[in-house]
């Protein structure tokens, strides 16, 4: 299980996004977003620290893009 906190404003943006996309819940919306971003990274067999740093950086960038898109 993964949990994260959002501000009241962010929560309202997520609710609106769920309504606009027809997603059943914020949990389902977040799960789909995270799985989509993870799939973009593709399967990686190299788990060296430098490779993991790069993968984490790409996920952080994707989450930032998602946050910005939700605010618009």
Secondary structure as GFF3:
##gff-version 3
##sequence-region A 1 72
A	DSSP	alpha_helix	8	21	.	.	.	ID=ss1
A	DSSP	alpha_helix	26	41	.	.	.	ID=ss2
A	DSSP	alpha_helix	49	71	.	.	.	ID=ss3
###
